[in-house]
Each structure stands twice: as C-alpha cells, then as structure tokens.
C-alpha cells in the first residue's frame, strides 16, 4: 500500500527502489511523518456514527495486533506492537514479465531496523541470508526511505475516516458512507497523483467498515473508482487479534546478522 502518511508508504518506496535497481543491474526489464488522528471522544449513546467509528481506530492502547493492507499494486501483512514502538511488515511482489519474484520484510523497534529480502527467477539476482539483517541508517543515502514506527494505525484508517463526508451505522458494528480522498491526509494514503486523477469521483468514494465486539476496528474497505490509467480497485485495511498477538522482540543469535554491503548497494541504488 502506498500509505504515504505512515511507514507502509516507506516500504513501498523501498520496494520500488529495489525493483528499479534490479532492473538496472540485471538488464531485466507517508510524504512526511504521519500524525496520529486526534483522539475522538469515547463512544456514547449520543456519539455520532463517525465519532464512534473513529473511536475504534487503534491508538496504541490495544496491545499487539496483526494487520493486512491491500491497494491496486501491493499487499502488506504484519504485526504492530505500539508498547514497544515496533512493527513487522512483509510484502511480496508477484512475478513480473521476466518471472522475477521479490519478497521483502522490515522489522522496526524504536530506532533500530532489520530487513529480509529474497529474490528468485533469475541467476543474476542478489542472494541474502535468510536472517534479519540489521541496517545501519548512517550507511543509507536516504534514511527516510526505510520504515520507521509512527503510530499504531499503519493502514491510515484514521485519516481516511476523518475525511468521511457521511457515515451511517447499518447494524451493530457495521458502517457505510463516503470519503473525500482528494485532499489532506486522506489523499496521501493513495498512490502519488492518484487522488488528483480521480477528480470529482474522488470526493464521493464509498466505504464499508466493521468494528468487532471488542469495539476495535476490524476492517475498512474503500471502493476506489477507475480514473485515467488506473483501474478500479479496493483499498483494504484489516486489523485483528488485538491483545493476543505475540509481542515484538529483537531478533538475536542465529536469527540475526549484520547487513552485507550488497544490501546497502541495493537500497542506495
């Protein structure tokens, strides 16, 4: 997902940079930091549906939980542990026209970061150890190009719901409405330039959201319409297993190693 208002955006940029570097070397052809949405007042019998939905967005008090995210060109999975200021994020790029597959993972704990990377489909692709490779940010030409922890709401559900022009509760925990994704923080959740390309259609994007019995957000789905060269697609965020997900700890022993020079060459290309 692009999610330029959060760390999910930086993983997309890192993956994109790696893909471009591979194309060049093998001859094969979040914006600024995210600001957590202001806390909505506690849900009450007089709270509006929008206020109740915003109150369900994770704010870091729920314990560790899992997430998935999907947009037109990428799918992310991982864990978030706000207490440790940590998250794990994984993505897979499907085989391209040359049959190349790329898997990348990032693990962030406070100001420390590790990476895993695996490529297949061509003998000239770089090979890395199947371990968490500790990165030294001072060796990166763009340290902001790798993820950093910036809040529990990695799917940017809060900024998107804040931009809702109408919200209706259709049943217990089920919400529907419309979101204006053409400006502000909501626009930054989409791919670069996509919000502007949507034009008037982007001001009335339908969404559905589910809130679980625990009163935490379970899913948010936007039906992004086709625009220009972009096909219609679903922007999907899911959060699950609040409080029951294993907490995130630093990889140690044989599970970790220092990143080799090739990893920095790849990220700095």
C-alpha positions as CSV (number, residue, x, y, z in Angstrom):
1,X,0.0,0.0,0.0
2,X,1.2,3.5,-0.6
3,X,0.0,5.0,2.7
4,X,2.4,7.9,2.4
5,X,1.3,9.2,5.7
6,X,2.8,6.2,7.5
7,X,5.5,3.6,7.4
8,X,3.6,1.5,4.9
9,X,4.4,4.2,2.4
10,X,8.1,3.9,3.0
11,X,8.2,0.2,2.5
12,X,6.5,0.7,-0.9
13,X,9.2,3.3,-1.8
14,X,11.9,0.9,-0.6
15,X,10.5,-2.0,-2.7
16,X,10.1,0.3,-5.7
17,X,13.7,1.4,-5.4
18,X,14.9,-2.2,-5.1
19,X,12.9,-3.2,-8.2
20,X,14.4,-0.3,-10.2
21,X,17.9,-1.2,-9.1
22,X,17.4,-4.8,-10.1
23,X,16.2,-3.8,-13.5
24,X,19.3,-1.6,-14.0
25,X,21.8,-4.1,-12.7
26,X,20.5,-7.2,-14.3
27,X,19.3,-5.6,-17.5
28,X,15.8,-7.1,-16.9
29,X,13.3,-5.1,-17.8
30,X,3.8,8.6,4.4
31,X,5.3,12.5,2.3
32,X,6.3,13.5,5.8
33,X,5.8,11.6,9.0
34,X,2.3,10.6,9.9
35,X,0.4,12.3,12.6
36,X,-1.9,10.2,14.6
37,X,-5.5,11.4,14.3
38,X,-6.8,13.4,17.2
39,X,-8.5,11.1,19.7
40,X,-12.2,11.1,19.3
41,X,-14.4,11.3,22.4
42,X,-15.4,8.0,23.9
43,X,-18.3,6.3,22.2
44,X,-21.6,7.1,24.0
45,X,-25.3,6.9,23.2
46,X,-25.0,10.5,21.8
47,X,-21.8,9.9,19.7
48,X,-22.3,10.3,16.0
49,X,-21.6,7.2,13.8
50,X,-18.4,9.0,12.6
51,X,-17.2,9.6,16.1
52,X,-17.9,6.0,17.2
53,X,-16.0,4.7,14.1
54,X,-13.0,7.0,14.8
55,X,-13.0,5.9,18.4
56,X,-12.5,2.3,17.2
57,X,-9.3,3.1,15.2
58,X,-6.2,1.7,17.0
59,X,-4.3,4.3,19.0
60,X,-1.7,2.1,20.6
61,X,-3.5,1.1,23.8
62,X,-4.9,-2.2,22.5
63,X,-1.8,-4.3,22.9
64,X,-0.1,-6.0,19.9
65,X,-2.2,-6.9,16.9
66,X,-2.0,-8.1,13.3
67,X,-2.7,-6.1,10.2
68,X,-3.1,-6.5,6.4
69,X,-3.4,-3.9,3.7
70,X,-4.0,-4.0,0.0
71,X,-4.3,-1.5,-2.8
72,X,-4.0,-1.6,-6.5
73,X,-0.4,-2.8,-6.6
74,X,0.7,-4.2,-3.3
75,X,-0.3,-6.3,-0.3
76,X,1.2,-6.0,3.1
77,X,0.9,-8.1,6.2
78,X,2.5,-7.8,9.6
79,X,2.2,-7.1,13.3
80,X,2.1,-3.8,15.3
81,X,3.3,-3.5,18.9
82,X,2.8,0.1,20.0
83,X,4.1,-0.6,23.5
84,X,7.5,-1.5,22.1
85,X,7.2,1.2,19.4
86,X,7.6,-1.7,17.0
87,X,6.2,-3.3,13.9
88,X,6.9,-6.1,11.4
89,X,5.9,-5.6,7.8
90,X,6.0,-8.1,4.9
91,X,5.3,-7.7,1.2
92,X,5.6,-9.9,-1.9
93,X,5.8,-8.7,-5.4
94,X,4.2,-11.1,-7.8
95,X,6.4,-12.4,-10.7
96,X,6.9,-9.7,-13.3
97,X,7.1,-10.2,-17.1
98,X,10.6,-11.7,-16.6
99,X,9.5,-14.1,-13.9
100,X,11.2,-12.3,-11.1
101,X,9.6,-12.6,-7.6
102,X,10.7,-10.4,-4.7
103,X,9.9,-10.8,-1.0
104,X,10.8,-8.2,1.5
105,X,10.3,-7.7,5.2
106,X,11.1,-5.0,7.6
107,X,11.3,-5.2,11.4
108,X,11.4,-1.9,13.3
109,X,11.9,-1.5,17.1
110,X,12.2,2.2,18.2
111,X,15.2,3.5,16.1
112,X,16.5,0.1,15.1
113,X,15.7,-1.6,11.8
114,X,16.2,-5.0,10.3
115,X,15.4,-6.3,6.8
116,X,14.9,-9.6,5.0
117,X,15.0,-9.9,1.2
118,X,14.6,-12.8,-1.1
119,X,14.6,-12.7,-4.9
120,X,14.0,-15.6,-7.4
121,X,13.5,-16.1,-11.1
122,X,17.0,-15.1,-12.5
123,X,20.5,-16.3,-11.8
124,X,21.9,-12.8,-11.6
125,X,19.7,-11.6,-8.7
126,X,21.4,-10.9,-5.4
127,X,21.2,-13.5,-2.6
128,X,21.0,-12.7,1.0
129,X,21.0,-14.8,4.2
130,X,17.6,-15.9,5.4
131,X,18.0,-13.9,8.6
132,X,17.1,-10.5,9.9
133,X,19.8,-8.2,8.6
134,X,20.5,-5.3,10.9
135,X,20.7,-2.0,9.0
136,X,23.0,0.9,9.9
137,X,21.0,4.0,8.9
138,X,24.2,6.1,8.6
139,X,25.1,3.9,5.6
140,X,21.9,4.7,3.8
141,X,21.8,7.6,1.4
142,X,18.1,8.1,2.2
143,X,17.5,7.0,5.8
144,X,13.9,8.3,5.5
145,X,13.4,5.8,2.6
146,X,13.1,2.9,5.1
147,X,10.2,2.4,7.5
148,X,10.1,3.9,11.0
149,X,7.5,3.5,13.7
150,X,5.0,6.3,13.6
151,X,1.9,5.0,15.3
152,X,-0.4,2.0,15.6
153,X,-2.7,2.9,12.6
154,X,-0.4,1.7,9.8
155,X,-3.3,1.4,7.4
156,X,-4.2,5.1,7.8
157,X,-7.8,4.3,8.7
158,X,-8.0,7.4,11.0
159,X,-7.1,10.0,8.3
160,X,-9.4,8.3,5.8
161,X,-12.4,8.2,8.2
162,X,-11.7,11.8,9.3
163,X,-12.3,12.7,5.6
164,X,-15.7,10.9,5.5
165,X,-18.4,13.2,4.3
166,X,-21.1,10.8,5.6
167,X,-21.2,7.8,7.9
168,X,-24.2,5.6,8.7
169,X,-24.4,2.7,11.1
170,X,-26.4,0.0,9.3
171,X,-26.2,-2.5,12.2
172,X,-24.1,-3.4,15.2
173,X,-20.5,-2.7,14.2
174,X,-21.3,-2.2,10.5
175,X,-20.7,1.3,9.0
176,X,-21.1,2.6,5.4
177,X,-20.6,6.0,3.9
178,X,-18.5,8.2,1.6
179,X,-15.0,9.6,1.9
180,X,-13.4,12.5,0.1
181,X,-9.9,11.3,-0.8
182,X,-8.9,14.2,-2.9
183,X,-7.1,16.4,-0.3
184,X,-5.3,16.5,3.0
185,X,-4.0,13.4,4.8
186,X,-6.6,11.1,3.1
187,X,-5.1,11.9,-0.4
188,X,-1.7,10.8,0.9
189,X,-3.0,7.3,1.5
190,X,-3.3,6.7,-2.2
191,X,-0.6,6.3,-4.8
192,X,1.2,9.5,-5.8
193,X,-1.0,11.6,-8.0
194,X,-4.0,9.2,-7.9
195,X,-6.2,11.4,-5.7
196,X,-5.9,14.3,-8.1
197,X,-6.6,12.0,-11.1
198,X,-9.9,10.8,-9.5
199,X,-11.3,14.3,-9.8
200,X,-14.9,14.7,-8.7
201,X,-15.3,11.0,-8.3
202,X,-12.7,11.1,-5.6
203,X,-14.9,13.3,-3.4
204,X,-17.5,10.6,-3.1
205,X,-15.7,7.3,-2.6
206,X,-18.0,4.6,-0.9
207,X,-16.6,2.7,2.0
208,X,-17.6,0.0,4.5
209,X,-16.2,-0.6,7.9
210,X,-16.6,-3.2,10.6
211,X,-16.0,-2.9,14.3
212,X,-15.7,-6.0,16.4
213,X,-17.4,-6.9,19.6
214,X,-14.3,-5.6,21.4
215,X,-15.1,-2.2,19.9
216,X,-11.9,-2.2,17.9
217,X,-11.8,-1.5,14.1
218,X,-11.7,-4.8,12.2
219,X,-11.7,-3.6,8.6
220,X,-12.0,-0.6,6.3
221,X,-12.7,-1.0,2.6
222,X,-12.8,1.8,0.1
223,X,-14.1,1.2,-3.4
224,X,-11.7,3.4,-5.4
225,X,-13.2,4.1,-8.9
226,X,-11.3,3.9,-12.2
227,X,-9.5,7.0,-13.3
228,X,-7.3,7.6,-16.3
229,X,-4.8,4.7,-16.5
230,X,-5.8,3.4,-13.0
231,X,-8.3,0.6,-12.9
232,X,-11.0,0.4,-10.1
233,X,-9.8,-1.4,-7.1
234,X,-10.4,-1.9,-3.4
235,X,-8.3,-0.2,-0.7
236,X,-8.4,-2.6,2.2
237,X,-7.2,-2.4,5.8
238,X,-7.8,-5.1,8.3
239,X,-6.8,-5.2,12.0
240,X,-7.1,-8.4,14.1
241,X,-6.1,-10.4,17.1
242,X,-5.9,-7.3,19.4
243,X,-4.0,-8.2,22.6
244,X,-3.5,-11.8,21.6
245,X,-0.7,-11.3,19.0
246,X,2.8,-12.1,20.1
247,X,4.8,-9.1,21.2
248,X,7.7,-8.0,19.1
249,X,11.2,-8.5,20.3
250,X,14.7,-8.0,18.9
251,X,16.0,-10.9,16.8
252,X,19.1,-12.5,18.4
253,X,21.5,-15.3,17.9
254,X,21.3,-17.2,14.6
255,X,18.1,-15.3,13.7
256,X,20.0,-12.1,13.0
257,X,23.2,-10.8,11.3
258,X,24.7,-7.6,10.1
259,X,23.5,-6.4,6.7
260,X,26.2,-7.1,4.0
261,X,27.5,-4.4,1.7
262,X,25.2,-5.7,-1.1
263,X,22.1,-4.8,0.9
264,X,23.2,-1.1,1.2
265,X,24.1,-1.1,-2.5
266,X,20.6,-2.4,-3.3
267,X,18.8,0.1,-1.1
268,X,21.0,3.1,-2.1
269,X,20.7,2.4,-5.9
